[in-house]
Structure formats: structure tokens, C-alpha cells
Amino acid sequence: MDMSATDYLLNAVLIGLVVLQIRGRRLTLRNLLLPLGVVGYVAVTYLRSFPTAGNDLVLELGCLAAGALLGLGCAWSSRLHRDPQGFTVVKAGAVAAGLWVVGIGSRLALELFATHGGADSIGRFSVAHDITPAAWVTALILMAFAEVAFRSGGIYWRAWRSGRLTAGQAAPATAFGSPDRVSSVR
């Protein structure tokens, strides 16, 4: 099955989110949940089952773990600081942006390979390793969801642990004392 315009658009949106993160964005619930909403839409649209035959579960758990590691790497390598108005700002550095693009890019590359001549190779690999076709879809969606969830959760946790959040929202620096005291967390 060829990728649709919607498939390309969703991948472009997820890659585009990293551009916003490089510039830096205020840490808000909306900014944390938007990528989860995009991946949630993909899951609702494409996820039909959780195959567990043969080595399906191994593939799905492996992709889930890879997504979690990429997401945690993005969260850990993003910088948190206060803007002049006292709001927490998240800024992705080169490492965070690179990990984000690696995660999305690897899934996109596999999709492109599968739809532009690589389907037979993937089929042979799947037969040799006892993986059903439906497991690939599930595994890639789980990888994307884990990457986004662990990135968002990791950033939220870091901001909370550093004392930059109150009740789930960015708060002015005056709530925590001088802006100099909380100027940067790595």
C-alpha cells in the first residue's frame, strides 16, 4: 500500500515540530500534548490490532523500547530556561533535534522503502523471522508514540524536578525567587 498525502503530511508535521523546538517554545500543556495528539490520530487511523504471533511481540517491544530511548534522549538533551516574562522555555539542541529526526526519519525511510520497491525484501525478512505484516504497522506506531510520550514526559519531569512548574503550568520566576536562581537547567 502506497503512502498517502496524509501520511506524508503527518510525517512533515512531526519533523516540523522539531524546528519549533530548536527556536524554543514556552512549556505549556498544549505544547507538550500536541505531538501526542498527532501520534494519537495516527494510532486511531492505522492501528487495528496488536499482533502477537511468532516474533511480532519482539518486534513491537523492540520498537517501543527504541522509541522510549529516543524520546528520553530528546528530553534529556533539551535545555530549559526562563524567558524575560518568567515562563519556562524548552529549547532543543542539536542532539535533541538529531534524535527526533532519527526516530521520525527511520520510520519514514522504512515506509518509503516498503512502498517503493522494498516490499519483497521486507516480506522475505518477515517470513524468515516469523513476523506478520500487521506487526510492522503496530511496531512503528508504538515506536512513534513512545518517542513522543517519553520526550514530553521527560521534559515535564525535568521542569517539575527543577521547581519550574506549579500545578502543571509554567509559572513566573517570582514564584520561585530570583530569575537568576533558576536561569538554566541542563
NUMI-541606 format. One line per field, with one value per residue: x, z negated, y of N, C-alpha, C in turn; residue number from 0; residue in three letters. Coordinates in steps of 0.05 Angstrom, whole numbers, plus 32768, in hexadecimal, padded with zeros to 4 digits. Each point is the difference from the previous one (the first is absolute). Layout:
<pts>
n.c1 <- c(X | ...)
n.c3 <- c(Z | ...)
n.c2 <- c(Y | ...)
ca.c1 <- c(X | ...)
ca.c3 <- c(Z | ...)
ca.c2 <- c(Y | ...)
c.c1 <- c(X | ...)
c.c3 <- c(Z | ...)
c.c2 <- c(Y | ...)
n <- c(NUM | ...)
res <- c(ALA | ...)
</pts>
This chain:
<pts>
n.c1 <- c(8011 | 7FFB | 8014 | 7FED | 7FF3 | 7FED | 800A | 8004 | 7FE7 | 7FF7 | 8010 | 7FF7 | 7FE8 | 8004 | 800A | 7FEB | 7FF6 | 8014 | 7FF7 | 7FE7 | 8009 | 800C | 7FEB | 7FF4 | 7FF2 | 7FED | 8006 | 7FEE | 7FEA | 7FF8 | 8017 | 7FFB | 7FE6 | 8007 | 8019 | 7FF7 | 7FF4 | 8016 | 8010 | 7FF0 | 7FFF | 801A | 8002 | 7FEE | 800E | 8017 | 7FFE | 8001 | 8019 | 8004 | 800C | 7FFD | 7FF9 | 800D | 800F | 7FE6 | 7FFC | 8013 | 7FF6 | 7FE7 | 8009 | 800E | 7FEC | 7FF0 | 8013 | 8003 | 7FE6 | 7FFE | 8014 | 7FF5 | 7FE8 | 800A | 800D | 7FEA | 7FF2 | 8013 | 8001 | 7FE8 | 8003 | 7FFF | 7FF2 | 8004 | 7FE9 | 8002 | 7FEA | 8014 | 7FF9 | 7FFC | 8017 | 7FF7 | 8019 | 7FFA | 8015 | 8019 | 8007 | 7FF0 | 8007 | 801A | 7FFC | 7FF3 | 8012 | 8012 | 7FF1 | 7FF9 | 8019 | 8007 | 7FEB | 8005 | 8019 | 7FF8 | 7FEF | 8013 | 8011 | 7FED | 7FFB | 801A | 7FF7 | 7FFE | 7FE8 | 800B | 8013 | 7FEE | 7FF3 | 8016 | 8007 | 7FE7 | 8000 | 8018 | 7FF5 | 7FED | 7FFF | 7FE8 | 7FF4 | 7FEB | 8014 | 8007 | 7FE7 | 7FF9 | 8016 | 7FFC | 7FE7 | 8005 | 8012 | 7FEF | 7FED | 8011 | 800A | 7FE8 | 7FF6 | 8016 | 7FFF | 7FE6 | 7FFE | 8016 | 7FF7 | 7FE8 | 800B | 8011 | 7FEC | 7FF1 | 8014 | 8003 | 7FE6 | 7FFE | 7FF2 | 7FE8 | 7FF5 | 8016 | 8004 | 800C | 8011 | 7FF9 | 8018 | 7FEF | 7FF2 | 8017 | 7FFD | 8019 | 7FFC | 8013 | 7FF1 | 7FEE | 8016 | 800B | 7FF5 | 8013)
n.c3 <- c(8000 | 8013 | 7FF9 | 7FF0 | 800B | 7FF3 | 8009 | 8017 | 7FFF | 7FF5 | 8011 | 8013 | 7FF5 | 7FFD | 8018 | 8009 | 7FEE | 800B | 8017 | 7FF7 | 7FFB | 8018 | 8009 | 7FF3 | 7FEF | 7FF8 | 7FE8 | 8011 | 7FF4 | 800E | 7FFB | 7FE8 | 8002 | 800E | 7FFB | 7FE7 | 8005 | 800C | 7FEE | 7FEE | 8011 | 8003 | 7FE6 | 7FFC | 8012 | 7FF6 | 7FE6 | 8009 | 7FF9 | 7FED | 8018 | 7FF8 | 8019 | 7FFF | 800F | 8004 | 7FE9 | 8009 | 8019 | 7FF7 | 7FEE | 8014 | 8010 | 7FEE | 7FFA | 801B | 8003 | 7FEB | 8009 | 8019 | 7FF5 | 7FF1 | 8015 | 800D | 7FED | 7FFD | 801A | 7FF9 | 8006 | 7FE6 | 8005 | 7FF3 | 800B | 800D | 8009 | 7FFD | 8019 | 7FFB | 800C | 8013 | 8002 | 8018 | 7FF7 | 8009 | 7FE9 | 7FF2 | 8010 | 7FFD | 7FE6 | 7FFF | 8010 | 7FF1 | 7FEB | 8007 | 8006 | 7FEB | 7FF4 | 8008 | 7FFB | 7FEB | 7FFA | 8006 | 7FF2 | 7FED | 8005 | 8001 | 7FFF | 7FE6 | 8009 | 8016 | 7FFD | 7FFA | 8015 | 800E | 7FF7 | 8005 | 8017 | 8005 | 7FF6 | 800E | 8012 | 7FF6 | 8017 | 7FF2 | 7FF9 | 801A | 8008 | 7FF1 | 8008 | 8018 | 7FFC | 7FF5 | 8013 | 8012 | 7FF6 | 7FFE | 8018 | 8009 | 7FF6 | 8006 | 8018 | 8004 | 7FF8 | 800E | 8013 | 7FFE | 7FFE | 8014 | 800D | 7FFB | 8006 | 8014 | 7FF9 | 8019 | 7FF5 | 8002 | 7FF6 | 800C | 7FF6 | 8014 | 7FEC | 7FFA | 8006 | 7FFC | 800A | 800C | 7FFE | 7FFE | 8018 | 7FF3 | 7FEB | 8013 | 8007 | 7FF8 | 800D | 7FFD)
n.c2 <- c(7FE8 | 8012 | 8011 | 800A | 8014 | 7FF5 | 7FE9 | 800B | 800A | 7FE9 | 7FF3 | 8010 | 7FFD | 7FE6 | 8000 | 800D | 7FEF | 7FF2 | 800C | 7FFD | 7FE7 | 8002 | 800D | 7FED | 7FF2 | 8010 | 7FF7 | 7FF6 | 7FFC | 8014 | 800D | 7FF7 | 8007 | 8016 | 7FFA | 7FFD | 8017 | 8009 | 7FF6 | 800B | 8015 | 7FFE | 7FFD | 8013 | 800D | 7FF7 | 8003 | 7FE7 | 7FF8 | 7FEF | 7FFA | 7FE7 | 7FF9 | 7FE9 | 8010 | 8002 | 7FF3 | 7FF0 | 8000 | 7FFC | 7FEE | 7FF5 | 8004 | 7FF6 | 7FED | 7FFC | 8001 | 7FEF | 7FF2 | 8002 | 7FFB | 7FEE | 7FF8 | 8003 | 7FF4 | 7FEE | 8001 | 8004 | 8019 | 8005 | 8016 | 8016 | 8008 | 8018 | 7FF4 | 7FEF | 7FFB | 7FE7 | 8000 | 7FF0 | 7FF9 | 7FF5 | 7FF2 | 8000 | 7FF7 | 8010 | 8013 | 7FF8 | 7FFB | 8017 | 800B | 7FF5 | 8005 | 8018 | 8007 | 7FF1 | 8009 | 8019 | 7FFC | 7FF3 | 8014 | 8012 | 7FF2 | 7FFD | 8019 | 7FFF | 7FE7 | 8006 | 8000 | 7FF7 | 8011 | 8013 | 7FF7 | 7FFE | 8018 | 8008 | 7FF2 | 8009 | 8016 | 7FF4 | 8015 | 8006 | 8005 | 7FF8 | 7FEF | 8003 | 8001 | 7FEB | 7FF4 | 8009 | 7FFA | 7FE9 | 7FFE | 8009 | 7FF1 | 7FEC | 8006 | 8005 | 7FEA | 7FF3 | 800C | 8000 | 7FE7 | 7FFB | 8010 | 7FF7 | 7FE8 | 8006 | 800B | 7FEB | 7FEF | 8012 | 7FFB | 7FF9 | 7FEE | 800B | 7FEB | 7FF6 | 8018 | 800D | 8007 | 8019 | 800A | 8014 | 7FEC | 8001 | 801A | 8008 | 800C | 800D | 7FFC | 8003 | 800D | 7FEA | 7FED | 7FEE)
ca.c1 <- c(7FEF | 8010 | 7FFB | 7FED | 8007 | 7FFC | 8018 | 8017 | 7FFA | 8004 | 801D | 800B | 7FF8 | 8011 | 801B | 7FFE | 7FFF | 801B | 8008 | 7FF6 | 800E | 801B | 7FFD | 7FF8 | 7FE3 | 7FF7 | 7FF7 | 7FE3 | 7FF3 | 7FF9 | 8018 | 8008 | 7FEC | 7FFC | 800C | 7FF1 | 7FE7 | 8006 | 8005 | 7FE6 | 7FF0 | 800B | 7FF9 | 7FE3 | 7FFC | 800E | 8004 | 7FE8 | 8003 | 801A | 8007 | 8013 | 8009 | 801C | 8012 | 7FF3 | 8003 | 801C | 8003 | 7FF1 | 800D | 801A | 7FFA | 7FF7 | 8018 | 8010 | 7FF2 | 8004 | 801C | 8003 | 7FF1 | 800F | 8018 | 7FF6 | 7FF9 | 8018 | 8013 | 7FF2 | 8006 | 7FEA | 8008 | 7FEA | 8000 | 7FFF | 7FE7 | 8000 | 7FF5 | 8013 | 8004 | 800E | 800F | 800E | 801A | 8006 | 7FFC | 7FE3 | 7FF5 | 800A | 7FF2 | 7FE5 | 8000 | 8007 | 7FE8 | 7FEC | 800D | 8003 | 7FE5 | 7FF9 | 8011 | 7FF5 | 7FE7 | 8007 | 800D | 7FEB | 7FED | 800E | 8011 | 800B | 7FEC | 8009 | 8015 | 7FF4 | 7FF0 | 8013 | 800A | 7FEA | 7FFC | 8018 | 8000 | 7FE5 | 7FF3 | 7FE9 | 7FFF | 7FF2 | 8012 | 8011 | 7FF0 | 7FFD | 801A | 8008 | 7FEF | 8009 | 801A | 7FFA | 7FF2 | 8013 | 8013 | 7FF2 | 7FF7 | 8017 | 800C | 7FEE | 8001 | 801A | 8002 | 7FEF | 800C | 8018 | 7FF7 | 7FF4 | 8015 | 8010 | 7FF0 | 7FF6 | 7FE4 | 7FED | 7FE7 | 8001 | 8004 | 8017 | 7FF9 | 8014 | 8018 | 7FFC | 7FF5 | 8016 | 8016 | 800D | 8004 | 801C | 8002 | 7FF6 | 8004 | 8006 | 8002 | 8009)
ca.c3 <- c(8000 | 8002 | 7FED | 800A | 7FFB | 7FE3 | 7FF3 | 8004 | 7FF1 | 7FE4 | 7FFC | 8002 | 7FE8 | 7FEA | 8005 | 7FFC | 7FE4 | 7FF6 | 8006 | 7FEB | 7FE8 | 8002 | 7FFA | 7FE4 | 7FFB | 7FE4 | 7FF7 | 7FF9 | 8003 | 801C | 800F | 7FF9 | 8009 | 801D | 800E | 7FF8 | 800F | 801B | 8000 | 7FF9 | 8018 | 8011 | 7FF4 | 8005 | 801C | 800C | 7FEE | 8001 | 7FEE | 7FF4 | 8006 | 7FEE | 800B | 8006 | 7FF3 | 8002 | 7FE7 | 7FFE | 8011 | 7FF4 | 7FE8 | 8008 | 800B | 7FE9 | 7FF1 | 800F | 7FFE | 7FE5 | 7FFE | 800F | 7FF2 | 7FE8 | 800A | 8008 | 7FE7 | 7FF1 | 800E | 8004 | 7FEB | 7FF3 | 7FF4 | 7FFC | 8012 | 7FF0 | 7FF1 | 7FEB | 8008 | 8007 | 801D | 8008 | 8019 | 8009 | 800C | 8017 | 7FF9 | 7FFF | 801B | 800F | 7FF7 | 8009 | 801D | 8004 | 7FFB | 8015 | 8019 | 8004 | 8006 | 801A | 8013 | 8002 | 8010 | 801C | 800A | 8004 | 8015 | 8019 | 800A | 7FEC | 7FF4 | 8002 | 7FEC | 7FE5 | 7FFF | 7FFB | 7FE4 | 7FEE | 8001 | 7FF3 | 7FE4 | 7FF6 | 7FFA | 8011 | 800B | 7FEE | 7FEA | 8008 | 7FFB | 7FE3 | 7FF5 | 8007 | 7FF1 | 7FE4 | 7FFF | 8001 | 7FE8 | 7FE9 | 8004 | 7FF9 | 7FE4 | 7FEE | 8003 | 7FF2 | 7FE4 | 7FF6 | 7FFE | 7FEA | 7FE7 | 7FFA | 7FF8 | 7FE5 | 7FEC | 7FFC | 7FF3 | 8014 | 8005 | 7FEA | 8009 | 801C | 8012 | 7FFC | 7FEF | 8000 | 7FEF | 7FE5 | 7FEF | 7FF6 | 7FF9 | 8016 | 8019 | 8002 | 7FF1 | 8011 | 801C | 8013 | 7FF6 | 8016)
ca.c2 <- c(8018 | 8018 | 8015 | 8014 | 801C | 8003 | 7FF4 | 8013 | 8018 | 7FFA | 7FFF | 801B | 800E | 7FF7 | 800B | 801D | 8006 | 8003 | 801B | 8011 | 7FFA | 800B | 801D | 8002 | 8005 | 8000 | 7FE6 | 8001 | 7FE6 | 7FFE | 7FF9 | 7FE4 | 7FEC | 8001 | 7FE9 | 7FE8 | 8000 | 7FF7 | 7FE3 | 7FF3 | 7FFF | 7FEB | 7FE6 | 7FFB | 7FFC | 7FE9 | 7FE9 | 7FEF | 7FE9 | 7FFC | 7FE5 | 7FF3 | 7FE7 | 7FFE | 8014 | 801A | 800F | 8008 | 8018 | 8016 | 8009 | 800C | 801B | 800F | 8007 | 8013 | 801A | 800B | 800A | 8019 | 8015 | 8007 | 800E | 801B | 800E | 8005 | 8012 | 8019 | 8014 | 800E | 801A | 8014 | 8017 | 8019 | 8001 | 7FEC | 7FE6 | 7FEB | 7FFC | 7FE7 | 8004 | 7FE8 | 8004 | 7FEF | 7FE4 | 7FFB | 8002 | 7FE9 | 7FE8 | 8002 | 7FFB | 7FE3 | 7FF0 | 8004 | 7FFA | 7FE3 | 7FF5 | 8009 | 7FF2 | 7FE5 | 8002 | 8006 | 7FE8 | 7FEC | 8008 | 8006 | 7FEA | 7FF0 | 7FEE | 7FE4 | 7FFC | 8000 | 7FE7 | 7FEA | 8003 | 7FFA | 7FE3 | 7FF3 | 8006 | 7FFA | 8019 | 8005 | 801B | 8013 | 8007 | 8017 | 8019 | 8004 | 8006 | 801B | 8013 | 7FFF | 800E | 801D | 8009 | 7FFF | 8016 | 8019 | 7FFF | 8001 | 801B | 8012 | 7FFA | 8007 | 801D | 8008 | 7FF7 | 8011 | 801B | 7FFD | 7FFB | 8018 | 8014 | 8014 | 7FFC | 7FFF | 7FF5 | 7FF9 | 8017 | 8011 | 8017 | 8015 | 7FFC | 800B | 7FEB | 7FEF | 8011 | 800F | 7FF2 | 7FF7 | 7FE6 | 7FEA | 8008 | 7FEB | 7FE4 | 7FEF)
c.c1 <- c(8012 | 7FF8 | 7FEE | 800C | 7FFE | 8018 | 8018 | 7FFC | 8005 | 801E | 800C | 7FF9 | 8012 | 801D | 8000 | 7FFF | 801C | 800B | 7FF7 | 800F | 801C | 7FFF | 7FFA | 7FE3 | 7FFA | 7FF5 | 7FE3 | 7FF5 | 7FF9 | 8019 | 800A | 7FED | 7FFC | 800D | 7FF1 | 7FE6 | 8004 | 8005 | 7FE7 | 7FEE | 800A | 7FF8 | 7FE3 | 7FFB | 800B | 8002 | 7FE7 | 8002 | 801C | 8008 | 8015 | 800A | 801E | 8011 | 7FF4 | 8005 | 801D | 8005 | 7FF2 | 800E | 801B | 7FFC | 7FF6 | 8018 | 8011 | 7FF3 | 8003 | 801C | 8004 | 7FF2 | 800E | 801A | 7FF8 | 7FFB | 8019 | 8011 | 7FF2 | 8007 | 7FE6 | 800C | 7FE7 | 8002 | 7FFE | 7FE6 | 7FFE | 7FF5 | 8016 | 8000 | 8010 | 800D | 8010 | 801B | 8004 | 7FFB | 7FE3 | 7FF3 | 8008 | 7FF1 | 7FE3 | 7FFE | 8008 | 7FE8 | 7FEB | 800B | 8002 | 7FE5 | 7FF8 | 8011 | 7FF6 | 7FE6 | 8006 | 800C | 7FEA | 7FEE | 800E | 8015 | 800B | 7FED | 8008 | 8016 | 7FF5 | 7FEF | 8012 | 800B | 7FEB | 7FFB | 8017 | 7FFF | 7FE4 | 7FF2 | 7FE9 | 8001 | 7FF4 | 8012 | 8011 | 7FF1 | 7FFF | 801B | 8008 | 7FEE | 8008 | 801A | 7FFB | 7FF3 | 8013 | 8013 | 7FF3 | 7FF9 | 8018 | 800E | 7FEF | 8001 | 801B | 8005 | 7FEF | 800C | 8018 | 7FF7 | 7FF4 | 8015 | 8011 | 7FF1 | 7FF5 | 7FE3 | 7FF0 | 7FE6 | 7FFF | 8004 | 8019 | 7FF6 | 8015 | 8016 | 7FFC | 7FF5 | 8016 | 8018 | 800B | 8003 | 801C | 8003 | 7FF7 | 8005 | 8005 | 8002 | 8008 | 7FFA)
c.c3 <- c(8000 | 7FEA | 800C | 7FFA | 7FE2 | 7FF1 | 8002 | 7FEF | 7FE2 | 7FF9 | 8001 | 7FE8 | 7FE8 | 8003 | 7FFC | 7FE3 | 7FF5 | 8006 | 7FEB | 7FE6 | 8000 | 7FF9 | 7FE3 | 7FFE | 7FE3 | 7FFA | 7FF7 | 8004 | 801E | 8010 | 7FF9 | 800D | 801E | 800F | 7FF8 | 8010 | 801D | 8001 | 7FF8 | 8018 | 8012 | 7FF4 | 8005 | 801D | 800B | 7FEF | 7FFE | 7FEC | 7FF4 | 8004 | 7FED | 800A | 8005 | 7FF1 | 8002 | 7FE7 | 7FFB | 8010 | 7FF3 | 7FE7 | 8006 | 800B | 7FE9 | 7FF0 | 800E | 7FFF | 7FE5 | 7FFC | 800F | 7FF3 | 7FE7 | 8007 | 8008 | 7FE7 | 7FF1 | 800D | 8007 | 7FE8 | 7FF6 | 7FF5 | 7FFE | 8015 | 7FEF | 7FF0 | 7FEA | 8007 | 8007 | 801E | 8004 | 801A | 8006 | 800C | 8017 | 7FFA | 7FFF | 801B | 8011 | 7FF9 | 800A | 801E | 8005 | 7FFB | 8016 | 801B | 8005 | 8006 | 801C | 8015 | 8004 | 8011 | 801D | 800D | 8007 | 8017 | 801B | 8006 | 7FEB | 7FF2 | 8000 | 7FEC | 7FE4 | 7FFC | 7FFA | 7FE4 | 7FEC | 7FFF | 7FF1 | 7FE2 | 7FF3 | 7FF5 | 8013 | 800B | 7FED | 7FE9 | 8006 | 7FFA | 7FE2 | 7FF4 | 8006 | 7FF2 | 7FE3 | 7FFC | 8000 | 7FE7 | 7FE8 | 8002 | 7FF6 | 7FE2 | 7FED | 8002 | 7FEF | 7FE2 | 7FF3 | 7FFC | 7FE9 | 7FE5 | 7FF9 | 7FF7 | 7FE3 | 7FEB | 7FFB | 7FF3 | 8013 | 8006 | 7FE7 | 800C | 801E | 8013 | 7FFA | 7FEF | 8001 | 7FED | 7FE4 | 7FED | 7FF4 | 7FF7 | 8019 | 8019 | 8003 | 7FF3 | 8011 | 801D | 8013 | 7FF2 | 8018 | 7FF9)
c.c2 <- c(8019 | 8014 | 8014 | 801C | 8005 | 7FF4 | 8012 | 8019 | 7FFC | 7FFE | 801C | 8011 | 7FF8 | 800A | 801E | 8009 | 8004 | 801C | 8014 | 7FFB | 800C | 801E | 8004 | 8008 | 7FFF | 7FE4 | 8003 | 7FE4 | 7FFB | 7FF7 | 7FE4 | 7FEC | 8000 | 7FE8 | 7FE6 | 7FFF | 7FF7 | 7FE2 | 7FF1 | 7FFE | 7FE9 | 7FE5 | 7FF9 | 7FFA | 7FE6 | 7FE8 | 7FF0 | 7FE9 | 8001 | 7FE3 | 7FF5 | 7FE5 | 8000 | 8014 | 801C | 8011 | 8009 | 801A | 8018 | 800B | 800D | 801D | 8012 | 800A | 8015 | 801C | 800D | 800B | 8019 | 8017 | 8009 | 8010 | 801D | 8011 | 8008 | 8015 | 801B | 8013 | 800D | 801A | 8012 | 8016 | 8019 | 8003 | 7FEC | 7FE5 | 7FED | 7FFC | 7FE6 | 8006 | 7FE7 | 8008 | 7FED | 7FE2 | 7FF9 | 8001 | 7FE8 | 7FE7 | 8000 | 7FF9 | 7FE3 | 7FEF | 8002 | 7FF8 | 7FE2 | 7FF3 | 8008 | 7FF1 | 7FE3 | 8000 | 8004 | 7FE7 | 7FEB | 8007 | 8006 | 7FEB | 7FEE | 7FEC | 7FE3 | 7FFA | 7FFF | 7FE7 | 7FE8 | 8000 | 7FF8 | 7FE2 | 7FF2 | 8004 | 7FFD | 8019 | 8004 | 801D | 8015 | 8009 | 8018 | 801A | 8006 | 8008 | 801D | 8015 | 8000 | 800F | 801E | 800A | 8000 | 8017 | 801B | 8000 | 8003 | 801B | 8014 | 7FFB | 8006 | 801D | 800A | 7FF8 | 8011 | 801C | 7FFF | 7FFC | 8018 | 8016 | 8015 | 7FFD | 8001 | 7FF6 | 7FFC | 8017 | 800F | 8018 | 8015 | 7FFA | 800A | 7FEC | 7FEF | 8011 | 800E | 7FEF | 7FF5 | 7FE4 | 7FE9 | 8006 | 7FE9 | 7FE5 | 7FF0 | 7FE4)
n <- c(0 | 1 | 2 | 3 | 4 | 5 | 6 | 7 | 8 | 9 | 10 | 11 | 12 | 13 | 14 | 15 | 16 | 17 | 18 | 19 | 20 | 21 | 22 | 23 | 24 | 25 | 26 | 27 | 28 | 29 | 30 | 31 | 32 | 33 | 34 | 35 | 36 | 37 | 38 | 39 | 40 | 41 | 42 | 43 | 44 | 45 | 46 | 47 | 48 | 49 | 50 | 51 | 52 | 53 | 54 | 55 | 56 | 57 | 58 | 59 | 60 | 61 | 62 | 63 | 64 | 65 | 66 | 67 | 68 | 69 | 70 | 71 | 72 | 73 | 74 | 75 | 76 | 77 | 78 | 79 | 80 | 81 | 82 | 83 | 84 | 85 | 86 | 87 | 88 | 89 | 90 | 91 | 92 | 93 | 94 | 95 | 96 | 97 | 98 | 99 | 100 | 101 | 102 | 103 | 104 | 105 | 106 | 107 | 108 | 109 | 110 | 111 | 112 | 113 | 114 | 115 | 116 | 117 | 118 | 119 | 120 | 121 | 122 | 123 | 124 | 125 | 126 | 127 | 128 | 129 | 130 | 131 | 132 | 133 | 134 | 135 | 136 | 137 | 138 | 139 | 140 | 141 | 142 | 143 | 144 | 145 | 146 | 147 | 148 | 149 | 150 | 151 | 152 | 153 | 154 | 155 | 156 | 157 | 158 | 159 | 160 | 161 | 162 | 163 | 164 | 165 | 166 | 167 | 168 | 169 | 170 | 171 | 172 | 173 | 174 | 175 | 176 | 177 | 178 | 179 | 180 | 181 | 182 | 183 | 184 | 185)
res <- c(MET | ASP | MET | SER | ALA | THR | ASP | TYR | LEU | LEU | ASN | ALA | VAL | LEU | ILE | GLY | LEU | VAL | VAL | LEU | GLN | ILE | ARG | GLY | ARG | ARG | LEU | THR | LEU | ARG | ASN | LEU | LEU | LEU | PRO | LEU | GLY | VAL | VAL | GLY | TYR | VAL | ALA | VAL | THR | TYR | LEU | ARG | SER | PHE | PRO | THR | ALA | GLY | ASN | ASP | LEU | VAL | LEU | GLU | LEU | GLY | CYS | LEU | ALA | ALA | GLY | ALA | LEU | LEU | GLY | LEU | GLY | CYS | ALA | TRP | SER | SER | ARG | LEU | HIS | ARG | ASP | PRO | GLN | GLY | PHE | THR | VAL | VAL | LYS | ALA | GLY | ALA | VAL | ALA | ALA | GLY | LEU | TRP | VAL | VAL | GLY | ILE | GLY | SER | ARG | LEU | ALA | LEU | GLU | LEU | PHE | ALA | THR | HIS | GLY | GLY | ALA | ASP | SER | ILE | GLY | ARG | PHE | SER | VAL | ALA | HIS | ASP | ILE | THR | PRO | ALA | ALA | TRP | VAL | THR | ALA | LEU | ILE | LEU | MET | ALA | PHE | ALA | GLU | VAL | ALA | PHE | ARG | SER | GLY | GLY | ILE | TYR | TRP | ARG | ALA | TRP | ARG | SER | GLY | ARG | LEU | THR | ALA | GLY | GLN | ALA | ALA | PRO | ALA | THR | ALA | PHE | GLY | SER | PRO | ASP | ARG | VAL | SER | SER | VAL | ARG)
</pts>
